[in-house]
Amino acid sequence: MVKGKINNELIGLYYDCSKSLKENLSTFKELNLKVGKSKLYEWCKENNIPTNIKNNQSTKNTVGLYLYNPISAIAG
């Protein structure tokens, strides 16, 4: 259970909402963080973060609306 919380916190720390899910996976790989595609989709869903930024009407022409708060993950 502790490992899962650490992974979720690291995902929250490095996830960039202005990038696609694929680009974020590449970032995690460069950082040597083992995060799978399904885990990242699950994390985004749990944190209400859209996974298809380019086709999401609510995020078009905007950047940074969806910010992850790691404190909420720890408290929740």
C-alpha positions as CSV (number, residue, x, y, z in Angstrom):
1,M,0.0,0.0,0.0
2,V,2.8,2.4,0.8
3,K,4.4,1.8,-2.7
4,G,1.1,2.7,-4.3
5,K,0.9,6.0,-2.4
6,I,4.4,6.8,-3.4
7,N,3.7,6.0,-7.1
8,N,0.6,8.2,-7.0
9,E,2.5,11.1,-5.4
10,L,5.3,10.8,-8.0
11,I,2.8,10.7,-10.8
12,G,1.2,13.8,-9.4
13,L,4.5,15.5,-9.0
14,Y,5.6,14.9,-12.6
15,Y,2.4,14.7,-14.6
16,D,2.1,17.6,-17.0
17,C,-1.6,18.4,-17.9
18,S,-0.5,20.3,-21.0
19,K,1.0,17.1,-22.5
20,S,-0.7,14.1,-23.8
21,L,-0.8,10.8,-21.9
22,K,1.8,9.4,-24.3
23,E,4.1,12.3,-23.7
24,N,3.8,11.9,-20.0
25,L,4.6,8.2,-20.2
26,S,7.8,9.2,-22.1
27,T,8.6,11.6,-19.3
28,F,8.1,9.0,-16.6
29,K,10.3,6.6,-18.6
30,E,13.1,9.2,-18.9
31,L,12.8,9.7,-15.1
32,N,13.1,5.9,-14.6
33,L,9.6,5.8,-13.0
34,K,7.8,2.6,-13.8
35,V,4.3,3.8,-14.6
36,G,2.2,1.8,-17.0
37,K,-0.4,3.1,-19.5
38,S,-3.3,1.6,-17.6
39,K,-2.0,2.9,-14.2
40,L,-1.8,6.4,-15.7
41,Y,-5.3,6.2,-17.2
42,E,-6.6,5.1,-13.8
43,W,-4.7,7.8,-11.9
44,C,-6.1,10.5,-14.3
45,K,-9.6,9.2,-13.9
46,E,-9.3,9.2,-10.0
47,N,-8.1,12.8,-10.1
48,N,-10.6,14.0,-12.7
49,I,-7.8,14.9,-15.2
50,P,-8.8,14.6,-18.9
51,T,-6.6,12.2,-20.8
52,N,-7.3,13.7,-24.3
53,I,-6.3,17.3,-23.9
54,K,-6.4,18.1,-27.6
55,N,-10.0,17.0,-28.1
56,N,-11.4,18.1,-24.8
57,Q,-13.6,21.2,-25.3
58,S,-13.1,22.4,-21.7
59,T,-9.3,22.7,-22.1
60,K,-9.0,24.1,-25.6
61,N,-7.0,27.3,-25.7
62,T,-6.2,27.0,-22.0
63,V,-3.3,25.5,-20.1
64,G,-3.0,24.6,-16.5
65,L,-6.7,24.4,-15.6
66,Y,-6.3,20.9,-14.2
67,L,-3.7,21.0,-11.5
68,Y,-3.0,18.0,-9.4
69,N,-3.0,18.5,-5.6
70,P,-0.8,15.9,-3.9
71,I,-2.2,16.9,-0.5
72,S,-5.6,15.7,-1.5
73,A,-4.2,12.3,-2.4
74,I,-2.6,12.0,1.0
75,A,-5.7,13.1,2.9
76,G,-8.1,11.0,0.8
